[in-house]
């Protein structure tokens, strides 16, 4: 799986101790590693490609909706 960049927005900062946040972070990383061990090697690549295709579908639907909104209304 690709490594994610560190978030700049930290909504729980000040509400949860840094030690607790670090434990959550470590648990998430270990969980991701365990999934990599269970899933076939090509799964991550296929998953990313499928996700991209779904986003392109949404983009297409939004573009089509915007085009319909921009056309003049034929009913008058």
MARLO-92853 format. One record per residue (C-alpha): x, y, z; residue number from 1; residue in three letters. Coordinates in steps of 0.25 Angstrom, whole numbers, always signed. Each point is the difference from the previous one (the first is absolute). Example, Ala and Ser with C-alpha at 12.3 -4.5 7.8 and 13.67 -1.06 7.14 Angstrom:
<nodes>
+49, -18, +31, 1, ALA $
+6, +14, -2, 2, SER $
</nodes>
This chain:
<nodes>
+0, +0, +0, 1, UNK $
+5, +14, -3, 2, UNK $
+5, +8, +12, 3, UNK $
-9, +11, +4, 4, UNK $
+5, +14, +3, 5, UNK $
-2, +6, +14, 6, UNK $
-12, +7, +2, 7, UNK $
+1, +15, +4, 8, UNK $
-15, +0, +6, 9, UNK $
+0, -7, +13, 10, UNK $
-14, +1, +5, 11, UNK $
+3, -8, +13, 12, UNK $
+12, +8, +4, 13, UNK $
-2, +5, +14, 14, UNK $
-11, -10, +3, 15, UNK $
+8, -13, +0, 16, UNK $
+14, -1, +5, 17, UNK $
+11, -1, -10, 18, UNK $
+4, -14, +6, 19, UNK $
-14, -5, -3, 20, UNK $
+0, +6, -14, 21, UNK $
+13, -7, -2, 22, UNK $
-5, -13, +4, 23, UNK $
-12, +2, -10, 24, UNK $
+10, +3, -11, 25, UNK $
+8, -12, +3, 26, UNK $
-12, -9, +1, 27, UNK $
-5, +5, -14, 28, UNK $
+14, -2, -6, 29, UNK $
+1, -14, +6, 30, UNK $
-15, -3, -5, 31, UNK $
+4, +4, -14, 32, UNK $
+13, -9, +0, 33, UNK $
-9, -12, +4, 34, UNK $
-9, +3, -12, 35, UNK $
+11, +0, -9, 36, UNK $
+4, -14, +5, 37, UNK $
-14, -5, -2, 38, UNK $
-3, +6, -13, 39, UNK $
+6, -4, -14, 40, UNK $
+11, +9, -4, 41, UNK $
-7, +6, -12, 42, UNK $
-12, +4, +9, 43, UNK $
+5, +14, +4, 44, UNK $
+3, +3, -15, 45, UNK $
-14, -5, -4, 46, UNK $
-7, +7, +11, 47, UNK $
+7, +14, -4, 48, UNK $
-4, -2, -14, 49, UNK $
-15, -3, +3, 50, UNK $
+0, +12, +10, 51, UNK $
+5, +9, -11, 52, UNK $
-11, -5, -10, 53, UNK $
-11, +2, +10, 54, UNK $
+5, +14, +2, 55, UNK $
+0, +2, -15, 56, UNK $
-14, -5, +0, 57, UNK $
-4, +10, +10, 58, UNK $
+7, +11, -8, 59, UNK $
-8, -4, -12, 60, UNK $
-13, +1, +7, 61, UNK $
+3, +13, +6, 62, UNK $
+4, +6, -14, 63, UNK $
-12, -5, -6, 64, UNK $
-9, +6, +11, 65, UNK $
+7, +13, -2, 66, UNK $
-2, +0, -15, 67, UNK $
-15, -3, +2, 68, UNK $
-1, +12, +10, 69, UNK $
+8, +10, -10, 70, UNK $
-10, -3, -12, 71, UNK $
-11, +9, -1, 72, UNK $
-14, -5, +5, 73, UNK $
-8, -3, -12, 74, UNK $
-13, +1, +8, 75, UNK $
-5, +14, +0, 76, UNK $
</nodes>
